[in-house]
Amino acid sequence: MTLQPPKKRTLVEQIVSQLERLIEEGIWPVGERIPAEPELVKELGVSRNTVREAIHALIHAGMLRTRQGDGTYVCSASSLTPVLARRLERSKLSETLEVRAALEQEGARLAALRRTPDDITQIKAAYEDCRKAEEEGNIACYIRSDYIFHKEIIAAAHNSILSDLYDSISEAVEQVLTYGSGSLDLIRKHSVLNGRLVAAIIAQDGAESMGVVRTYIDATHEMLLEDREGGNELHHE
């Protein structure tokens, strides 16, 4: 993909749209420094002020970040991510869990209906990573592997908006997993349920897939309620 001189709308809006697309499509990946202003000005054929305004707009949207003396870097692949992250910081973990439940249940149902052979391969591989971490008693590794496992299921739903939403709450989801997978007993229960979920998706059983996710979420929710009753706050740090 190459940048094109703008033809419609305001110049700044067009430049923002083009740069945003480069980021969303991974051509400018998260963590990478974007081209310097002079290079963008030359390629786009617009003024330095226009490029600067577009970059400032994306910085404000949370997609770019300037490092003093080092340039401007991509910090988010979607303008939705920082917005949701700020909102989730003000929410209870139990509320985040409810949002996660809604996304994962529908994701599991759609995955069961739409999964491809390649999807099944990816889901199985992620599940095996979870099992390995469980067998080793490595809680931190399990938490990360479990998140990737569910992310693969969301991807198998083949709904780009659903995937974007799930990606946008990824940090909050991992935080909930950190709270909700703190014991080996709970991890073992989750692992059994994950196995059932894989089988349900392979069998294209949407109802069973949703039911397994609901059971999985309820188990974590029960633990969170126990923590609250024990005096621990269920708010994000």
SULJOVEN-V527156 format. One line per field, one symbol per residue. phi: phi as a letter, one per 30 degrees, with the letter a starting at -180 (. if undefined). burial: b if it has 16 or more other C-alpha atoms within 10 Angstrom, else e. A space follows every 50 residues. Layout:
phi: ???
burial: ???
This chain:
phi: .bdbedbbhdeddddedddddedddidcdejcddedeeddddddibdddd dddddddddddjcbbcceibjccdcadbddeddddddddccdddddddde dddddddddddddceceddeddddddddddddddddicddddeddddded dddddddhbdddddddddcedddddddddcbdbddddddddddddddedd dddhcddddddddddddddddeddddddddjddccdd
burial: eeeeebeeeebbebbbebbbbbbbeeebbbeebbeebeebbeebebeeeb bebbbbbbbebbbbbeeeeeebbbbbbbbbbbeebeebeeeebbebbeeb bebbbbbbbbbbbbbeeebbebbbebbbbbbebbeeeebeebbbbbbbbb bbbbbbbbeeebbbbbbbbbebbbbbbbbbbeeeeebbebbebbebbbbb bbebbbebbbbbbeebbebbbebbeeeeeeeeebeee
